[in-house]
Amino acid sequence: MADWTNPQQLVELAAFYEAEATAPSRFDDAQFIESVEKALWGTNCWSFVEAAFAIIAPACSRRPHLAKSLLRHPIGAMIAGGLEDPAEVTAQGVACATKNDHDVEPSEEGRSWLLNDWPKLSLIAQEVFHEIWNSHLEEDDLAAAKRRE
């Protein structure tokens, strides 16, 4: 189980979140997203979904305008993991906040965001789901066209 004391990328993100909390204006949005995305690591799809939600939730809480961009990470992994119904996306994030045995346990701030703010973003989550889904369809169509050439 990973927590905010290991692996190293979570330690670094926790330090970034702490520094950002004391001086938010010190970090622009690009630095914010870069710090969050550096903490993500490869694993199976559903473990990634959980870790991604734990990692991005504090960022989404602090900078709601970045949520749509950051949500691409867990939602893309949900699609890769076989989720086909965009109406189920929100429940997956809530489940990450409420389960007992975490791969990466959300911080209190992250858990609060997942339980209170995330459900309010269901339309945005479904929009992101459709964008990613359609992107995959377009990639499949291009690959099929190249095979026919």
DSSP file (Angstrom, degrees, kcal/mol; ACC not computed):
  #  RESIDUE AA STRUCTURE BP1 BP2  ACC     N-H-->O    O-->H-N    N-H-->O    O-->H-N    TCO  KAPPA ALPHA  PHI   PSI    X-CA   Y-CA   Z-CA
    1    1 A M              0   0    0      0, 0.0     2,-0.3     0, 0.0   103,-0.2   0.000 360.0 360.0 360.0 133.6    0.0    0.0    0.0
    2    2 A A  B     +a  104   0A   0    101,-2.7   103,-0.9     2,-0.0     2,-0.2  -0.728 360.0 171.8 -91.2 144.1    1.2    3.5   -0.9
    3    3 A D  B >   -B    6   0B   0      3,-1.8     3,-1.3    -2,-0.3     7,-0.1  -0.742  53.9 -80.0-135.4-170.4    0.7    6.3    1.5
    4    4 A W  T 3  S+     0   0    0      1,-0.3    10,-0.1    -2,-0.2    -2,-0.0   0.370 126.2  58.9 -81.7   9.2    1.9    9.9    1.6
    5    5 A T  T 3  S+     0   0    0      1,-0.4    -1,-0.3     9,-0.0     6,-0.1   0.458 104.4  65.0-109.1  -6.7    5.2    8.8    3.0
    6    6 A N  B <  S+B    3   0B   0     -3,-1.3    -3,-1.8     1,-0.1    -1,-0.4  -0.920  73.8  39.5-165.1 152.7    6.1    6.5    0.1
    7    7 A P  S >> S-     0   0    0      0, 0.0     4,-1.7     0, 0.0     3,-1.3   0.610  81.8-116.5 -69.7 176.9    6.7    6.2   -2.8
    8    8 A Q  H 3> S+     0   0    0      1,-0.3     4,-2.7     2,-0.2     5,-0.2   0.824 111.4  60.2 -55.9 -37.2    9.0    9.1   -3.3
    9    9 A Q  H 3> S+     0   0    0      1,-0.2     4,-1.9     2,-0.2    -1,-0.3   0.834 106.2  48.3 -65.4 -29.0    6.6   10.9   -5.8
   10   10 A L  H <> S+     0   0    0     -3,-1.3     4,-2.8     2,-0.2    -1,-0.2   0.863 109.3  52.8 -75.3 -35.0    3.9   11.0   -3.2
   11   11 A V  H  X S+     0   0    0     -4,-1.7     4,-2.1     2,-0.2    -2,-0.2   0.939 112.1  46.1 -60.0 -46.3    6.4   12.4   -0.6
   12   12 A E  H  X S+     0   0    0     -4,-2.7     4,-2.2     1,-0.2    -2,-0.2   0.887 112.8  49.1 -65.8 -39.5    7.3   15.1   -3.1
   13   13 A L  H  X S+     0   0    0     -4,-1.9     4,-3.2     2,-0.2     5,-0.2   0.906 109.0  52.8 -67.6 -40.3    3.6   15.8   -4.0
   14   14 A A  H  X S+     0   0    0     -4,-2.8     4,-2.1     1,-0.2    -2,-0.2   0.911 110.7  48.0 -59.9 -41.5    2.7   16.1   -0.3
   15   15 A A  H  X S+     0   0    0     -4,-2.1     4,-2.6     2,-0.2    -1,-0.2   0.898 111.9  49.9 -65.1 -40.2    5.6   18.6    0.2
   16   16 A F  H  X S+     0   0    0     -4,-2.2     4,-3.1     2,-0.2     5,-0.2   0.941 110.2  49.7 -62.9 -46.7    4.3   20.5   -2.9
   17   17 A Y  H  X S+     0   0    0     -4,-3.2     4,-2.1     1,-0.2    -2,-0.2   0.889 111.6  49.7 -59.7 -38.6    0.8   20.6   -1.5
   18   18 A E  H  X S+     0   0    0     -4,-2.1     4,-1.3    -5,-0.2    -1,-0.2   0.933 113.4  44.8 -65.2 -46.1    2.1   21.8    1.8
   19   19 A A  H  X S+     0   0    0     -4,-2.6     4,-1.4     1,-0.2     3,-0.2   0.901 113.7  50.4 -64.6 -40.7    4.1   24.6    0.2
   20   20 A E  H  < S+     0   0    0     -4,-3.1    -1,-0.2     1,-0.2    -2,-0.2   0.860 104.9  57.7 -66.7 -35.4    1.2   25.5   -2.1
   21   21 A A  H  < S+     0   0    0     -4,-2.1    -1,-0.2    -5,-0.2    -2,-0.2   0.842 110.3  43.6 -64.4 -32.9   -1.2   25.7    0.9
   22   22 A T  H  < S+     0   0    0     -4,-1.3    -1,-0.2    -3,-0.2    -2,-0.2   0.749 134.6  14.6 -85.1 -23.6    1.0   28.3    2.6
   23   23 A A    ><  +     0   0    0     -4,-1.4     3,-1.8    -5,-0.1     4,-0.3  -0.465  65.9 168.4-149.3  70.8    1.6   30.4   -0.6
   24   24 A P  G >  S+     0   0    0      0, 0.0     3,-1.6     0, 0.0    -3,-0.1   0.832  77.3  60.1 -57.8 -35.0   -0.7   29.5   -3.4
   25   25 A S  G 3  S+     0   0    0      1,-0.3    -5,-0.1    -5,-0.1    -2,-0.0   0.648  89.2  73.9 -70.9 -11.9    0.2   32.4   -5.6
   26   26 A R  G <  S+     0   0    0     -3,-1.8     2,-0.5    -6,-0.2    -1,-0.3   0.705  95.1  57.2 -70.5 -19.1    3.8   31.2   -5.7
   27   27 A F  S <  S-     0   0    0     -3,-1.6    -1,-0.1    -4,-0.3     2,-0.1  -0.953  74.9-149.0-120.9 124.1    2.8   28.4   -8.1
   28   28 A D     >  -     0   0    0     -2,-0.5     4,-2.2     1,-0.1     3,-0.2  -0.356  36.6 -98.1 -82.0 172.0    1.1   29.0  -11.4
   29   29 A D  H  > S+     0   0    0      1,-0.2     4,-2.9     2,-0.2     5,-0.2   0.859 122.4  55.6 -60.0 -37.9   -1.3   26.5  -12.9
   30   30 A A  H  > S+     0   0    0      1,-0.2     4,-2.4     2,-0.2    -1,-0.2   0.920 110.1  45.2 -63.3 -42.9    1.4   24.9  -15.2
   31   31 A Q  H  > S+     0   0    0      2,-0.2     4,-2.5     1,-0.2    -1,-0.2   0.889 112.5  53.4 -64.4 -38.6    3.6   24.2  -12.1
   32   32 A F  H  X S+     0   0    0     -4,-2.2     4,-2.1     2,-0.2    -2,-0.2   0.955 112.0  42.3 -61.8 -52.3    0.6   22.9  -10.3
   33   33 A I  H  X S+     0   0    0     -4,-2.9     4,-3.0     1,-0.2     5,-0.2   0.908 113.3  53.5 -63.1 -42.5   -0.4   20.4  -13.0
   34   34 A E  H  X S+     0   0    0     -4,-2.4     4,-1.9    -5,-0.2    -1,-0.2   0.916 109.4  48.3 -59.6 -43.6    3.2   19.4  -13.6
   35   35 A S  H  X S+     0   0    0     -4,-2.5     4,-0.6     2,-0.2    -1,-0.2   0.899 114.4  46.1 -64.2 -40.8    3.7   18.6   -9.8
   36   36 A V  H >< S+     0   0    0     -4,-2.1     3,-1.2     1,-0.2     4,-0.4   0.945 113.1  48.1 -67.0 -48.2    0.5   16.6   -9.7
   37   37 A E  H >< S+     0   0    0     -4,-3.0     3,-1.0     1,-0.3    -1,-0.2   0.791 102.6  62.9 -67.4 -27.9    1.2   14.6  -12.9
   38   38 A K  H 3< S+     0   0    0     -4,-1.9    -1,-0.3    -5,-0.2    -2,-0.2   0.747  97.9  59.4 -65.6 -21.9    4.7   13.8  -11.8
   39   39 A A  T << S+     0   0    0     -3,-1.2    -1,-0.2    -4,-0.6    -2,-0.2   0.630  84.3  97.8 -83.4 -13.2    3.2   11.9   -8.9
   40   40 A L    <   -     0   0    0     -3,-1.0     2,-0.3    -4,-0.4     8,-0.0  -0.498  53.5-174.4 -75.8 143.8    1.2    9.5  -11.1
   41   41 A W        -     0   0    0     -2,-0.2     2,-0.2     7,-0.1    11,-0.1  -0.963  28.2 -96.6-137.9 157.2    2.7    6.0  -11.8
   42   42 A G        +     0   0    0     -2,-0.3     2,-0.3     6,-0.0     3,-0.0  -0.459  57.2 128.7 -74.9 140.7    1.9    3.1  -14.0
   43   43 A T        -     0   0    0     -2,-0.2     2,-0.0     1,-0.0     0, 0.0  -0.866  65.1 -42.9-164.4-168.6    0.0    0.1  -12.6
   44   44 A N     >  -     0   0    0     -2,-0.3     4,-2.4     1,-0.1     5,-0.2  -0.335  65.6-103.3 -69.1 161.6   -3.2   -1.8  -13.5
   45   45 A C  H  > S+     0   0    0      1,-0.2     4,-2.2     2,-0.2    36,-0.1   0.888 116.5  43.0 -54.8 -49.4   -6.1    0.3  -14.7
   46   46 A W  H  > S+     0   0    0      1,-0.2     4,-1.8     2,-0.2    -1,-0.2   0.828 113.3  50.6 -76.4 -30.6   -8.2    0.1  -11.5
   47   47 A S  H  > S+     0   0    0      2,-0.2     4,-2.6     1,-0.2    -1,-0.2   0.876 110.9  51.9 -67.8 -36.0   -5.4    0.7   -9.1
   48   48 A F  H  X S+     0   0    0     -4,-2.4     4,-3.5     2,-0.2     5,-0.3   0.905 105.2  55.1 -64.6 -41.4   -4.4    3.7  -11.3
   49   49 A V  H  X S+     0   0    0     -4,-2.2     4,-2.5     1,-0.2    -1,-0.2   0.951 111.8  43.8 -55.2 -50.1   -8.0    5.0  -11.0
   50   50 A E  H  X S+     0   0    0     -4,-1.8     4,-2.2     1,-0.2    -2,-0.2   0.938 116.4  45.5 -62.7 -48.2   -7.8    4.9   -7.3
   51   51 A A  H  X S+     0   0    0     -4,-2.6     4,-2.4     1,-0.2    -1,-0.2   0.912 112.1  52.6 -62.3 -42.3   -4.3    6.4   -7.0
   52   52 A A  H  X S+     0   0    0     -4,-3.5     4,-3.1     1,-0.2     5,-0.3   0.922 109.2  48.8 -61.8 -44.4   -5.1    9.1   -9.6
   53   53 A F  H  X S+     0   0    0     -4,-2.5     4,-2.1    -5,-0.3    -1,-0.2   0.928 112.1  48.7 -61.1 -43.3   -8.2   10.2   -7.6
   54   54 A A  H  < S+     0   0    0     -4,-2.2    53,-0.4     1,-0.2    -1,-0.2   0.885 116.2  44.7 -62.2 -37.7   -6.2   10.3   -4.4
   55   55 A I  H  < S+     0   0    0     -4,-2.4     4,-0.5    -5,-0.2    -2,-0.2   0.899 120.0  36.7 -74.9 -42.7   -3.5   12.3   -6.2
   56   56 A I  H  X S+     0   0    0     -4,-3.1     4,-2.8    -5,-0.2     5,-0.3   0.726  95.8  82.1 -86.6 -20.4   -5.6   14.8   -8.0
   57   57 A A  H  X S+     0   0    0     -4,-2.1     4,-2.2    -5,-0.3     5,-0.2   0.898  93.3  46.5 -56.8 -46.3   -8.4   15.4   -5.4
   58   58 A P  H  > S+     0   0    0      0, 0.0     4,-2.2     0, 0.0    -1,-0.2   0.905 113.4  51.0 -62.3 -36.9   -6.5   17.9   -3.4
   59   59 A A  H  > S+     0   0    0     -4,-0.5     4,-2.9     1,-0.2    -2,-0.2   0.923 110.7  47.7 -63.4 -43.8   -5.5   19.7   -6.6
   60   60 A C  H  < S+     0   0    0     -4,-2.8    -1,-0.2     1,-0.2     7,-0.2   0.849 110.8  53.0 -66.1 -33.7   -9.1   19.8   -7.7
   61   61 A S  H  < S+     0   0    0     -4,-2.2    -1,-0.2    -5,-0.3    -2,-0.2   0.903 116.8  37.3 -65.4 -41.9  -10.2   21.1   -4.3
   62   62 A R  H  < S+     0   0    0     -4,-2.2    -2,-0.2     1,-0.2    -1,-0.2   0.824 131.7  25.7 -82.6 -33.4   -7.7   23.9   -4.4
   63   63 A R    ><  +     0   0    0     -4,-2.9     3,-2.6    -5,-0.2     4,-0.4  -0.658  64.8 176.1-133.2  77.2   -7.9   24.8   -8.1
   64   64 A P  G >  S+     0   0    0      0, 0.0     3,-1.4     0, 0.0     4,-0.4   0.767  76.7  68.4 -55.4 -27.9  -11.4   23.8   -9.3
   65   65 A H  G 3  S+     0   0    0      1,-0.3     4,-0.2     2,-0.1     3,-0.1   0.658  98.4  52.4 -68.5 -13.2  -10.7   25.3  -12.8
   66   66 A L  G <> S+     0   0    0     -3,-2.6     4,-2.4    -7,-0.2    -1,-0.3   0.498  82.9  93.7 -95.1  -5.6   -8.0   22.5  -13.3
   67   67 A A  H <> S+     0   0    0     -3,-1.4     4,-2.8    -4,-0.4     5,-0.2   0.903  79.8  53.8 -57.4 -47.1  -10.4   19.7  -12.5
   68   68 A K  H  4 S+     0   0    0     -4,-0.4     4,-0.5     1,-0.2    -1,-0.2   0.904 112.8  44.3 -58.1 -41.8  -11.5   18.9  -16.1
   69   69 A S  H >4 S+     0   0    0     -3,-0.2     3,-1.0    -4,-0.2     4,-0.3   0.931 116.1  45.9 -67.0 -45.7   -7.9   18.6  -17.2
   70   70 A L  H >< S+     0   0    0     -4,-2.4     3,-1.5     1,-0.2    -2,-0.2   0.803 101.5  66.7 -70.3 -28.9   -6.9   16.5  -14.2
   71   71 A L  T 3X S+     0   0    0     -4,-2.8     4,-2.1     1,-0.3     5,-0.3   0.679  81.3  78.9 -66.9 -16.1   -9.9   14.2  -14.4
   72   72 A R  H <> S+     0   0    0     -3,-1.0     4,-2.1    -4,-0.5    -1,-0.3   0.829  87.2  60.9 -60.2 -29.9   -8.7   12.9  -17.8
   73   73 A H  H <> S+     0   0    0     -3,-1.5     4,-1.7    -4,-0.3    -1,-0.2   0.986 111.8  30.9 -66.1 -60.7   -6.2   10.7  -15.8
   74   74 A P  H  > S+     0   0    0      0, 0.0     4,-2.1     0, 0.0    -2,-0.2   0.885 121.3  51.9 -68.1 -34.4   -8.7    8.5  -13.8
   75   75 A I  H  X S+     0   0    0     -4,-2.1     4,-2.1     2,-0.2    -2,-0.2   0.908 108.1  51.3 -69.6 -39.4  -11.4    8.6  -16.4
   76   76 A G  H  X S+     0   0    0     -4,-2.1     4,-2.3    -5,-0.3    -1,-0.2   0.900 110.7  49.4 -60.8 -39.6   -9.0    7.5  -19.1
   77   77 A A  H  X S+     0   0    0     -4,-1.7     4,-2.0    -5,-0.2    -1,-0.2   0.862 106.7  55.8 -68.3 -35.2   -8.0    4.6  -16.9
   78   78 A M  H  <>S+     0   0    0     -4,-2.1     5,-2.6     2,-0.2     4,-0.3   0.927 109.5  46.4 -60.3 -44.1  -11.6    3.7  -16.2
   79   79 A I  H ><5S+     0   0    0     -4,-2.1     3,-1.6     1,-0.2    -2,-0.2   0.929 111.8  50.2 -64.6 -44.6  -12.2    3.4  -20.0
   80   80 A A  H 3<5S+     0   0    0     -4,-2.3    -1,-0.2     1,-0.3    -2,-0.2   0.829 107.6  56.1 -61.7 -30.4   -9.0    1.3  -20.4
   81   81 A G  T 3<5S-     0   0    0     -4,-2.0    -1,-0.3    -5,-0.1    -2,-0.2   0.458 129.5 -94.7 -82.1  -1.6  -10.3   -0.9  -17.5
   82   82 A G  T < 5S+     0   0    0     -3,-1.6     2,-0.3     1,-0.3    -3,-0.2   0.458  70.2 150.6 107.8   1.4  -13.5   -1.6  -19.4
   83   83 A L      < +     0   0    0     -5,-2.6    -1,-0.3    -6,-0.2    -2,-0.0  -0.527  10.2 168.5 -68.8 127.2  -16.0    1.0  -18.1
   84   84 A E        +     0   0    0     -2,-0.3    -1,-0.2     1,-0.1     3,-0.1   0.540  51.9  78.3-115.5 -12.5  -18.5    1.7  -20.9
   85   85 A D    >   -     0   0    0      1,-0.1     3,-2.1     2,-0.0     4,-0.3  -0.877  58.2-161.5-106.8 110.2  -21.2    3.7  -19.1
   86   86 A P  G >  S+     0   0    0      0, 0.0     3,-1.3     0, 0.0     4,-0.4   0.750  88.7  69.7 -61.6 -22.0  -20.3    7.4  -18.4
   87   87 A A  G 3  S+     0   0    0      1,-0.2     4,-0.3     2,-0.1     3,-0.1   0.659  94.3  57.4 -68.8 -13.9  -23.1    7.5  -15.8
   88   88 A E  G <> S+     0   0    0     -3,-2.1     4,-1.2     1,-0.2    -1,-0.2   0.495  81.7  87.7 -93.2  -4.5  -20.9    5.2  -13.6
   89   89 A V  H X> S+     0   0    0     -3,-1.3     4,-1.3    -4,-0.3     3,-0.5   0.928  85.6  50.0 -63.0 -47.8  -17.9    7.5  -13.5
   90   90 A T  H 3> S+     0   0    0     -4,-0.4     4,-2.0     1,-0.3     3,-0.3   0.905 106.4  55.6 -60.8 -42.2  -18.9    9.6  -10.5
   91   91 A A  H 3> S+     0   0    0     -4,-0.3     4,-2.4     1,-0.2    -1,-0.3   0.833 102.0  58.7 -60.4 -32.1  -19.6    6.5   -8.4
   92   92 A Q  H <X S+     0   0    0     -4,-1.2     4,-1.6    -3,-0.5    -1,-0.2   0.906 106.3  47.1 -65.3 -41.1  -16.1    5.3   -9.0
   93   93 A G  H  X S+     0   0    0     -4,-1.3     4,-1.0    -3,-0.3    -2,-0.2   0.901 112.1  49.3 -67.2 -40.7  -14.6    8.4   -7.5
   94   94 A V  H >X S+     0   0    0     -4,-2.0     4,-1.4     1,-0.2     3,-0.6   0.906 107.9  55.1 -63.7 -40.6  -16.9    8.2   -4.5
   95   95 A A  H 3X S+     0   0    0     -4,-2.4     4,-1.8     1,-0.3    -1,-0.2   0.864 101.9  57.5 -60.9 -35.8  -15.9    4.6   -4.1
   96   96 A C  H 3< S+     0   0    0     -4,-1.6    -1,-0.3     1,-0.2    -2,-0.2   0.818 109.7  45.5 -64.1 -29.1  -12.3    5.6   -4.0
   97   97 A A  H << S+     0   0    0     -4,-1.0    -1,-0.2    -3,-0.6    -2,-0.2   0.748 119.0  39.9 -83.2 -24.4  -13.0    7.8   -1.0
   98   98 A T  H  < S+     0   0    0     -4,-1.4    -2,-0.2    -3,-0.1    -3,-0.2   0.573  85.8 106.7-106.6 -10.6  -15.2    5.3    0.9
   99   99 A K     <  -     0   0    0     -4,-1.8     3,-0.2    -5,-0.2    -3,-0.0  -0.272  60.6-140.8 -70.4 159.5  -13.4    2.0    0.5
  100  100 A N  S    S+     0   0    0      1,-0.2     2,-0.8     2,-0.0    -1,-0.1   0.849  87.0  52.7 -88.6 -37.6  -11.6    0.5    3.4
  101  101 A D  S    S-     0   0    0      3,-0.0     2,-0.2     4,-0.0    -1,-0.2  -0.825  76.0-171.8-109.1  95.5   -8.5   -1.0    1.8
  102  102 A H        -     0   0    0     -2,-0.8     3,-0.3    -3,-0.2   -55,-0.0  -0.593  31.7-157.4 -90.5 144.2   -6.8    1.7   -0.3
  103  103 A D  S    S+     0   0    0      1,-0.4  -101,-2.7    -2,-0.2     2,-0.4   0.873 103.8   8.4 -73.6 -45.3   -3.9    1.3   -2.8
  104  104 A V  B    S-a    2   0A   0   -103,-0.2    -1,-0.4   -57,-0.1  -101,-0.2  -0.949  88.0-139.5-134.0 113.4   -3.4    5.0   -2.1
  105  105 A E        -     0   0    0   -103,-0.9    -8,-0.1    -2,-0.4  -101,-0.1  -0.551  22.3-119.1 -75.5 131.5   -5.5    6.5    0.6
  106  106 A P        -     0   0    0      0, 0.0   -52,-0.1     0, 0.0   -51,-0.1  -0.353  27.6-113.2 -64.7 148.6   -6.8    9.9   -0.1
  107  107 A S     >  -     0   0    0    -53,-0.4     4,-3.2     1,-0.1     5,-0.2  -0.264  34.8-101.3 -67.5 168.8   -5.8   12.8    2.2
  108  108 A E  H  > S+     0   0    0      2,-0.2     4,-2.5     1,-0.2     5,-0.2   0.917 127.1  49.6 -60.8 -41.7   -8.5   14.3    4.3
  109  109 A E  H  > S+     0   0    0      2,-0.2     4,-2.1     1,-0.2    -1,-0.2   0.923 113.4  46.4 -61.9 -43.9   -8.8   17.2    1.9
  110  110 A G  H  > S+     0   0    0      2,-0.2     4,-2.8     1,-0.2    -2,-0.2   0.917 111.7  50.2 -65.1 -44.2   -9.0   14.8   -1.1
  111  111 A R  H  X S+     0   0    0     -4,-3.2     4,-2.3     1,-0.2     5,-0.2   0.919 110.2  51.1 -60.2 -44.0  -11.6   12.6    0.6
  112  112 A S  H  X S+     0   0    0     -4,-2.5     4,-2.5    -5,-0.2     5,-0.5   0.919 111.6  47.1 -59.9 -44.2  -13.7   15.6    1.4
  113  113 A W  H  X>S+     0   0    0     -4,-2.1     5,-2.9     1,-0.2     4,-1.7   0.930 111.7  50.6 -64.0 -44.9  -13.5   16.8   -2.2
  114  114 A L  H  <5S+     0   0    0     -4,-2.8    -1,-0.2     1,-0.2    -2,-0.2   0.863 118.0  38.9 -61.9 -36.0  -14.3   13.3   -3.5
  115  115 A L  H  <5S+     0   0    0     -4,-2.3    -1,-0.2    -5,-0.2    -2,-0.2   0.819 130.8  23.3 -84.4 -31.8  -17.4   13.0   -1.3
  116  116 A N  H  <5S+     0   0    0     -4,-2.5    -3,-0.2    -5,-0.2     4,-0.2   0.825 131.8  24.4-106.9 -39.1  -18.7   16.6   -1.5
  117  117 A D  T ><5S+     0   0    0     -4,-1.7     3,-1.1    -5,-0.5     4,-0.5   0.842 109.1  65.1 -99.5 -40.2  -17.5   18.3   -4.7
  118  118 A W  G > <S+     0   0    0     -5,-2.9     3,-2.2     1,-0.3     7,-0.2   0.891  97.4  56.6 -53.6 -46.3  -16.8   15.5   -7.1
  119  119 A P  G >  S+     0   0    0      0, 0.0     3,-1.0     0, 0.0    -1,-0.3   0.801 100.6  59.8 -60.0 -25.3  -20.5   14.3   -7.3
  120  120 A K  G <  S+     0   0    0     -3,-1.1     3,-0.3     1,-0.2    -2,-0.2   0.625  98.6  60.3 -73.7 -12.4  -21.4   17.9   -8.4
  121  121 A L  G <>  +     0   0    0     -3,-2.2     4,-3.0    -4,-0.5    -1,-0.2   0.115  65.2 118.4-101.0  20.7  -19.1   17.4  -11.4
  122  122 A S  H <> S+     0   0    0     -3,-1.0     4,-2.4     1,-0.2    -1,-0.2   0.865  75.6  50.4 -60.3 -36.8  -21.0   14.5  -12.9
  123  123 A L  H  > S+     0   0    0     -3,-0.3     4,-2.0     2,-0.2    -1,-0.2   0.913 112.9  46.0 -67.4 -40.2  -21.8   16.3  -16.1
  124  124 A I  H  > S+     0   0    0      2,-0.2     4,-2.6     1,-0.2    -2,-0.2   0.912 111.9  52.5 -65.5 -41.8  -18.2   17.4  -16.6
  125  125 A A  H  X S+     0   0    0     -4,-3.0     4,-2.5     1,-0.2    -2,-0.2   0.905 110.3  47.5 -60.5 -41.6  -17.0   13.9  -15.8
  126  126 A Q  H  X S+     0   0    0     -4,-2.4     4,-2.5    -5,-0.2    -1,-0.2   0.869 110.2  52.8 -68.8 -35.1  -19.4   12.5  -18.4
  127  127 A E  H  X S+     0   0    0     -4,-2.0     4,-2.3     2,-0.2    -2,-0.2   0.930 111.1  46.3 -62.7 -45.4  -18.2   15.1  -20.9
  128  128 A V  H  X S+     0   0    0     -4,-2.6     4,-2.6     2,-0.2     5,-0.3   0.917 110.4  54.3 -63.2 -43.1  -14.5   14.1  -20.3
  129  129 A F  H  X S+     0   0    0     -4,-2.5     4,-3.0     1,-0.2    -2,-0.2   0.942 110.2  46.0 -54.4 -50.2  -15.6   10.4  -20.6
  130  130 A H  H  X S+     0   0    0     -4,-2.5     4,-3.0     1,-0.2     5,-0.3   0.885 110.7  53.1 -63.7 -39.2  -17.1   11.1  -24.0
  131  131 A E  H  X S+     0   0    0     -4,-2.3     4,-1.9     2,-0.2    -1,-0.2   0.940 114.7  40.9 -60.3 -46.9  -14.1   13.1  -25.2
  132  132 A I  H  X S+     0   0    0     -4,-2.6     4,-2.2     2,-0.2    -2,-0.2   0.925 115.3  51.0 -68.5 -44.1  -11.7   10.3  -24.3
  133  133 A W  H  X S+     0   0    0     -4,-3.0     4,-2.1    -5,-0.3    -2,-0.2   0.939 112.5  46.1 -57.5 -49.7  -14.0    7.6  -25.6
  134  134 A N  H  X S+     0   0    0     -4,-3.0     4,-2.5     1,-0.2    -1,-0.2   0.854 108.9  55.9 -65.1 -34.8  -14.4    9.4  -28.9
  135  135 A S  H  X S+     0   0    0     -4,-1.9     4,-2.3    -5,-0.3    -1,-0.2   0.911 107.9  48.6 -61.4 -42.3  -10.7   10.0  -29.1
  136  136 A H  H  X S+     0   0    0     -4,-2.2     4,-2.5     2,-0.2    -2,-0.2   0.891 110.2  51.4 -65.3 -38.9  -10.1    6.2  -28.8
  137  137 A L  H  X S+     0   0    0     -4,-2.1     4,-2.5     2,-0.2    -2,-0.2   0.915 110.0  49.2 -63.1 -42.4  -12.7    5.6  -31.5
  138  138 A E  H  X S+     0   0    0     -4,-2.5     4,-2.4     2,-0.2    -2,-0.2   0.907 111.0  49.9 -63.6 -41.3  -11.0    8.0  -33.8
  139  139 A E  H  X S+     0   0    0     -4,-2.3     4,-2.5     2,-0.2    -2,-0.2   0.904 110.9  49.9 -62.9 -41.1   -7.6    6.3  -33.1
  140  140 A D  H  X S+     0   0    0     -4,-2.5     4,-2.5     2,-0.2    -2,-0.2   0.909 110.4  50.1 -62.5 -42.6   -9.2    2.9  -33.9
  141  141 A D  H  X S+     0   0    0     -4,-2.5     4,-2.3     2,-0.2    -2,-0.2   0.909 111.6  48.1 -63.2 -42.0  -10.6    4.3  -37.1
  142  142 A L  H  X S+     0   0    0     -4,-2.4     4,-2.3     2,-0.2    -2,-0.2   0.912 111.9  49.5 -65.2 -41.6   -7.2    5.7  -38.2
  143  143 A A  H  X S+     0   0    0     -4,-2.5     4,-2.0     1,-0.2    -2,-0.2   0.910 111.3  49.2 -63.5 -41.9   -5.4    2.4  -37.3
  144  144 A A  H  X S+     0   0    0     -4,-2.5     4,-1.5     1,-0.2    -1,-0.2   0.898 110.3  51.1 -65.1 -39.6   -8.0    0.5  -39.3
  145  145 A A  H  X S+     0   0    0     -4,-2.3     4,-1.0     1,-0.2    -2,-0.2   0.899 109.4  50.3 -64.1 -40.4   -7.6    2.8  -42.3
  146  146 A K  H  < S+     0   0    0     -4,-2.3     3,-0.4     1,-0.2    -1,-0.2   0.875 107.8  53.4 -65.7 -37.1   -3.8    2.4  -42.2
  147  147 A R  H  < S+     0   0    0     -4,-2.0    -1,-0.2     1,-0.2    -2,-0.2   0.841 107.2  52.3 -66.7 -31.2   -4.1   -1.4  -42.1
  148  148 A R  H  <        0   0    0     -4,-1.5    -1,-0.2     1,-0.2    -2,-0.2   0.726 360.0 360.0 -76.0 -21.4   -6.3   -1.2  -45.2
  149  149 A E     <        0   0    0     -4,-1.0    -1,-0.2    -3,-0.4    -2,-0.2   0.500 360.0 360.0 -70.0 360.0   -3.7    0.8  -47.1
